[in-house]
Amino acid sequence: MMNFKTGLLSLLVFCGACSQVAQKEDIVKDSFDFAGQQLKFAFTTIDSVRVKQIEAGSKKKLVSPRTIDDDGSFKMVASKDWTSGFFPGELWYMYEYTKDDYWKSKAQEFTANIEDQKTNGGTHDMGFKMYCSFGNGYRLTQNTAYKNILLESATTLITRYKPTIGCIRSWDHSRDKWQCPVIIDNMMNLELLYWAFKETGDSVYYDIATNHARTTIKNHFRDDYSSYHVIDYDTINGEVLHKHTHQGYNHESAWGRGQAWGLYGYTMCYRETKLPEFLTQAENIADYIFTNPTLPDDMVTYWDFNAPNIPNEPRDASAAAVMACALYELSMYNVEKATQYKQWADTIINNLSKNYRAPLNGNYGFILLHSTGAHNFERDAPLVYADYYFLEALLKKEKLEKEGTAIL
């Protein structure tokens, strides 16, 4: 009898320990709990910055966090900055996960701050700014005002389309260097156009997005499916003038986040069009990334696959988070590789969660550390878009495991 009781007690203790381990391994819940605490801490930092602005008599309106500068200071940006939509997007993701109206209210507050960008025809980053903020807001609330803002944003974006080239122009700066630069990042802004097509039935949005994606396949990618960062086109005849990698190690290197933009972009394009060429492109990019000899074991990529001092080079958690988002969705479209794609994504998310998080109530409320903006700025720093895509990947992971779809 004593042995039975002892055995039963041991079994109960063991089961309790198993339960605790299982609870600890709920990475999605743990990460969102942590993110909630960090974002609340970020609000206090944001408030203090605004108070200092008022005291200094500054008229510049700073709306969203971006990073921590080299001098250790907290950097916020105005609505025109390409990163201004990510922080409100994070707040919408917090609302989506928690269903707590506190986060809805905060998301609405920060989203409203960038409405003025809906008519900013001087930027190609309309998707990053408006779809990550108003787009998530509309998806979660069906607010008609948000829908109208998004449609106006899409209409503004297509004014940058160059029919002779078949692409949406990216930057307007550095005209002494490029005639019509198109960057791989621009693939991410096409989702806004596909959304506008579905909402309006106007094929102009679909055609521009699809033409841009096809032209990018033709000119941005090397034979091994790595991509250049910037393709410069002749504005008269549409011919390629230069192939550059502006934010990577050198022009022939594979900039880490550039590869991530391509992977996510073509996965999304396949979802929206069901054109096999886009699925094939996404799969080939995935193969390049995840069979690359310089990809570290934790699958959190270095800032450039060809950086000269690997393994003593900065990582880019933002690129890894974007890759994970894409992989969760890509696993839906290829039965044979589904398990492999999800395992790669899970490896990234597990490692970001365990080894790349900021200290609680530290680093001004950013969630992840160790991202890299480019070869000469924001090296090994927190970046707001790393946090945004980390939360998106967590939501996609949970939805895929519970519902069989990673589409939010």
TAZIQUI-V551361 format. One record per residue. N is the residue number from 1. PHI is phi in whole degrees, 0 to 359 (NA if undefined). PSI is psi as a letter, one per 40 degrees, with the letter a starting at -180 (999 if undefined). NEAR is the number of other C-alpha atoms within 10 Angstrom. Layout:
[[N,PHI,PSI,NEAR] [N,PHI,PSI,NEAR]]
This chain:
[[1,NA,d,6] [2,298,d,7] [3,296,d,8] [4,297,d,9] [5,297,d,10] [6,297,d,11] [7,295,d,12] [8,295,d,12] [9,298,d,12] [10,297,d,12] [11,296,d,12] [12,296,d,12] [13,298,d,12] [14,298,d,12] [15,296,d,12] [16,297,d,12] [17,295,d,12] [18,299,d,12] [19,297,d,12] [20,295,d,11] [21,297,d,11] [22,299,d,11] [23,294,d,12] [24,296,d,11] [25,271,e,12] [26,281,g,11] [27,296,d,19] [28,295,d,20] [29,297,d,17] [30,300,d,14] [31,290,d,20] [32,289,d,20] [33,299,d,13] [34,296,d,18] [35,300,d,24] [36,300,d,19] [37,293,d,15] [38,295,d,21] [39,293,d,21] [40,294,d,15] [41,293,d,18] [42,299,d,20] [43,301,d,15] [44,293,d,13] [45,293,d,16] [46,299,d,20] [47,299,d,11] [48,292,d,12] [49,296,d,16] [50,294,d,17] [51,297,d,12] [52,296,d,11] [53,297,d,15] [54,298,d,13] [55,297,d,9] [56,276,e,9] [57,74,f,9] [58,285,h,10] [59,262,e,8] [60,284,h,10] [61,266,h,14] [62,263,h,19] [63,246,d,23] [64,214,i,24] [65,291,i,27] [66,235,d,22] [67,194,a,24] [68,247,h,20] [69,291,i,15] [70,302,d,12] [71,276,e,6] [72,89,e,11] [73,273,i,11] [74,281,h,17] [75,252,h,15] [76,250,i,21] [77,231,i,17] [78,280,i,17] [79,297,d,20] [80,287,e,19] [81,294,i,18] [82,295,e,18] [83,264,e,22] [84,293,d,30] [85,272,e,33] [86,286,d,28] [87,296,d,25] [88,301,d,32] [89,297,d,31] [90,301,d,27] [91,291,d,29] [92,295,d,32] [93,294,d,27] [94,297,d,26] [95,295,d,20] [96,299,d,19] [97,283,d,17] [98,269,d,16] [99,61,f,12] [100,268,h,11] [101,296,e,12] [102,303,d,12] [103,288,d,23] [104,299,d,21] [105,296,d,14] [106,295,d,16] [107,297,d,24] [108,299,d,17] [109,299,d,13] [110,283,d,21] [111,294,d,30] [112,301,d,14] [113,293,e,18] [114,243,e,22] [115,302,d,20] [116,299,e,12] [117,282,e,22] [118,297,d,20] [119,247,e,16] [120,277,g,15] [121,280,e,16] [122,269,e,17] [123,222,i,19] [124,269,e,27] [125,274,f,25] [126,297,d,30] [127,292,d,25] [128,305,d,24] [129,283,d,30] [130,266,d,30] [131,284,d,28] [132,290,d,25] [133,259,c,30] [134,295,d,29] [135,296,d,26] [136,294,d,23] [137,298,d,26] [138,292,d,19] [139,300,d,15] [140,267,d,15] [141,238,e,12] [142,58,f,12] [143,290,h,12] [144,299,d,10] [145,298,d,10] [146,296,d,22] [147,301,d,18] [148,295,d,14] [149,295,d,21] [150,295,d,26] [151,295,d,19] [152,294,d,15] [153,296,d,26] [154,296,d,27] [155,297,d,19] [156,295,d,19] [157,298,d,27] [158,288,e,21] [159,292,e,13] [160,268,e,16] [161,286,h,18] [162,247,h,16] [163,303,d,13] [164,297,d,13] [165,268,d,21] [166,88,f,19] [167,217,i,27] [168,274,h,27] [169,297,i,25] [170,269,b,22] [171,284,i,18] [172,258,e,13] [173,277,i,11] [174,55,f,9] [175,293,e,10] [176,284,e,6] [177,257,d,10] [178,229,i,19] [179,276,d,20] [180,218,g,25] [181,282,h,27] [182,232,h,25] [183,253,i,25] [184,298,d,25] [185,305,d,22] [186,298,e,23] [187,301,d,23] [188,287,d,21] [189,276,e,23] [190,288,d,33] [191,298,d,22] [192,300,d,25] [193,288,d,28] [194,296,d,25] [195,298,d,19] [196,297,d,23] [197,298,d,20] [198,295,d,13] [199,284,d,11] [200,252,d,10] [201,78,e,12] [202,278,h,12] [203,290,e,14] [204,300,d,15] [205,293,d,23] [206,297,d,22] [207,295,d,15] [208,295,d,21] [209,298,d,25] [210,290,d,22] [211,298,d,17] [212,298,d,24] [213,297,d,23] [214,291,d,16] [215,295,d,13] [216,293,d,22] [217,301,d,19] [218,295,d,10] [219,244,d,17] [220,274,d,20] [221,255,i,20] [222,274,i,13] [223,297,d,6] [224,269,e,10] [225,74,e,21] [226,281,i,24] [227,236,i,30] [228,287,i,26] [229,275,d,28] [230,237,h,25] [231,250,h,24] [232,258,h,22] [233,251,i,23] [234,288,h,16] [235,288,e,17] [236,271,d,10] [237,250,e,9] [238,79,e,16] [239,284,i,13] [240,286,h,15] [241,259,d,15] [242,217,i,16] [243,236,h,20] [244,235,i,20] [245,231,g,21] [246,296,d,16] [247,260,e,22] [248,262,a,25] [249,291,d,20] [250,206,i,16] [251,297,d,16] [252,261,e,16] [253,269,i,19] [254,253,g,25] [255,298,h,29] [256,304,d,34] [257,290,d,31] [258,298,d,23] [259,293,d,29] [260,293,d,26] [261,302,d,23] [262,295,d,31] [263,298,d,29] [264,295,d,24] [265,300,d,26] [266,282,d,27] [267,297,d,26] [268,296,d,24] [269,297,d,24] [270,294,d,19] [271,304,d,17] [272,278,d,18] [273,242,d,13] [274,61,f,13] [275,280,h,12] [276,302,d,11] [277,299,d,14] [278,283,d,24] [279,294,d,22] [280,301,d,14] [281,297,d,20] [282,299,d,25] [283,295,d,23] [284,292,d,15] [285,295,d,22] [286,301,d,25] [287,298,d,15] [288,300,d,15] [289,295,d,23] [290,268,e,15] [291,247,e,9] [292,287,h,11] [293,295,e,10] [294,266,e,17] [295,288,h,18] [296,290,i,14] [297,300,d,11] [298,278,e,15] [299,64,e,23] [300,265,h,26] [301,299,i,29] [302,292,i,27] [303,297,d,32] [304,214,h,28] [305,295,e,23] [306,245,e,17] [307,302,i,21] [308,287,d,10] [309,248,f,8] [310,302,h,16] [311,269,e,12] [312,265,f,9] [313,233,i,16] [314,297,i,20] [315,273,i,25] [316,225,g,27] [317,298,d,36] [318,295,d,31] [319,297,d,27] [320,297,d,29] [321,295,d,29] [322,297,d,26] [323,300,d,31] [324,297,d,33] [325,305,d,27] [326,295,d,28] [327,295,d,29] [328,301,d,30] [329,286,d,27] [330,300,d,27] [331,296,e,23] [332,283,d,19] [333,255,e,16] [334,220,h,13] [335,299,d,10] [336,293,d,9] [337,255,e,14] [338,304,d,16] [339,297,d,14] [340,296,d,13] [341,299,d,24] [342,292,d,21] [343,297,d,16] [344,298,d,19] [345,297,d,26] [346,297,d,20] [347,300,d,17] [348,299,d,23] [349,295,d,30] [350,301,d,16] [351,287,d,16] [352,299,d,24] [353,294,d,20] [354,271,d,10] [355,237,e,13] [356,238,e,18] [357,283,i,20] [358,289,i,20] [359,293,i,15] [360,301,h,15] [361,58,f,16] [362,230,i,12] [363,51,f,21] [364,59,e,26] [365,95,e,25] [366,293,i,27] [367,269,d,32] [368,249,i,26] [369,256,i,23] [370,66,f,24] [371,250,i,30] [372,221,h,27] [373,284,d,21] [374,194,a,19] [375,294,d,17] [376,235,e,10] [377,202,i,12] [378,51,f,17] [379,268,h,20] [380,54,f,20] [381,225,i,24] [382,291,i,30] [383,223,h,27] [384,299,d,25] [385,284,d,27] [386,297,d,25] [387,295,d,25] [388,300,d,25] [389,285,d,24] [390,296,d,30] [391,295,d,26] [392,297,d,21] [393,297,d,27] [394,297,d,27] [395,297,d,22] [396,293,d,24] [397,301,d,27] [398,297,d,19] [399,293,d,16] [400,298,d,19] [401,287,d,11] [402,267,d,10] [403,239,e,10] [404,81,e,13] [405,223,i,16] [406,257,e,24] [407,275,h,16] [408,278,999,13]]
